């Protein structure tokens, strides 16, 4: 794939706005990962507090693990896309 060698000043308005939309979409995606991670965290906490069923506690631990995994995956994905956007590798994403 071909690397784009245009600076911010040389871009036409349409391309500049498209790049800004892509940056904002990357931010929204990170926030979605964080939101999902928090849902798993809350679910895990609720499952840990259920004392009537002992095997439900294992699902709470699973939800905690998924929460941490989603958070790490979101942060990793955010920085990977951000790095590619900085280097102007749009077609490889």
N, C-alpha and C positions, 0 to 999 in steps of 0.2 A: 504494500500500500504506500501511497505517496504522502510525504509529510508536508503539511501546510506551513509556509514560511511568511505568513502575513502577521504584522504586528497589530496591536489593537487600533492604532491610528489609521491603518490602511484598509481595515474592513469596512464594507458598506454597512449601512444601518441594519438591513435585514439579517446579515450574517452576525453582526454584533448582538442583536436581540436574540437570535437563535442560540448563540453561545451562552448568553445570560439565562435563557430558559433552561438550558441543560445544567448549568450550575445550580439553579434553584430546584430542579427536579432531583438532583443528587442530594441536596439538603433535605428535601421532603422524604426521600427514600430512607435517609438516616433516621429521621424522626419517626418513620413508620417502624423501623427495626426497634427503636427505643420503646415505642408504645407497645409493640408486641412483647418485648422483653418484660415490660412492667406488668402486662396482663398475666404472663406466666408466673411472675414473682408473686402477684396477689393470689393467683390460683393456688400456687404452692403453699403459701401461708395459710390459706383457708383449709386446704387439705391436711395440713399438719395439725390444725386445731380440732379436727374431727376425732373425738376420742372413742366413739361408738364402734368404729371399725378399724382394726389394727392394720390391715393390708392397704388401706387408703393412704397411710403414711408414706408408703413407698412411692405412690403417685406424686406426693408432695415433693419428695426428693427429686423425682424425675422432672417435675415442673421447674424446680430451682435450677437444675442442670440445663434445661432447655432455655431458661431465662438468660443464664450466663452465656450460653452458646449463641443465642440470637443477638445479644449485645455485641459480642466479639465479632460475629459475622458481619453485622451492620457497620461497625467501625472499620473493619478491614476493607469491606466493599467501598465505603465512602472514600477512604484515602487512595484506594486503587484507581477509582474513577477520577478523582481529583488530580492525581498525578498524570493520568492520560490526557485529561483536558488541558493541563498546563503545557504538555508536550505537543499538543495539537494532533493527537492520534484519534481522530473521530471515527474513522471507518473500521477500526479494529475492535470497537466495543460491541 
